[in-house]
């Protein structure tokens, strides 16, 4: 992997040599529990239960912080989960 330059502690990679694992996605939509209830028709209690389910793609949080969910991953998880 070639480093093409340094600028204030930031390393720049050449797009040709960038590993596949570093591929950036710029159109990620992050939603909260309110959007989950509005988009999918769950009550707040149902949404909270789902978001606390093992395997649910919720971004890491500490107690008391709001839920943050990657919309695309959550939709995929909803489609593939067993009832």
N, C-alpha and C positions, 0 to 999 in steps of 0.2 A: 504494500500500500504506500503510495507516494504522498508526502505532505507537500502541498504547493505553497504554503506560506504561513507566517505567524503574524498575528495582530493583537496586541494586548492580551495575550494568553489564550487566544482563540485559534484553534487549528482548522485550517481549510483543507478539504479533500477535493481532489480533482474528480469531476463527475464520472470520468472513465474508470477510475480506480476505486470508486466508492463501493464498499461491500454491500451485498444485497440486504443484509440485516439492518443497515443504516438507512434504508430507503425511507424518505420522509413523506408523510401524508399530510396535506395541508387542509383538507376539507372535512376534518373530524368535527362532528357536532356533539357537544356535551349538553345533556339535559339533566334536570333535577326531578325530584319526586312530584312536583306540581305538574310538570310536563308529562310524566308517566301517567298520572291520573287523567289528564285531559286527552292525551293521544290514544290511550288504550282502554279507557273506560273503567279502570280499576278505582275502587275507593282508596282513600289514603291508607287505611288499615291493610287492605289487600296488597297495595303497592309496597308497603313497608315489609310485609311478610315475604313477598317475592324478592325484594332487594337484599334481605337477610338470608336467603336460601343459598346453600353451598353451591358454588359454581356460577353464581350470577355475576356478570361482568361489571361490577361496581368498582370505581377507582378507590384506592386506599383512603381511609379517613379515620379520624380518632373520634371517640365518643363526643357527641354534641355538635359535630360538624355536619353540614348538609351532605346529602347523597349527591354524587356526581356520576353520571352514567354515560358511556359512549353509545349513542343512539343506535348505530349500525350493529354493533356487537350485541346489544340488548335485544334488538329485533331478531337477530339470528338465533340467540339463545332461547327466546320465547318460542320460535318456530320449531326448534329441535328438542325442547325439553319434554319429558314425560309428565303426564298429569297424575 
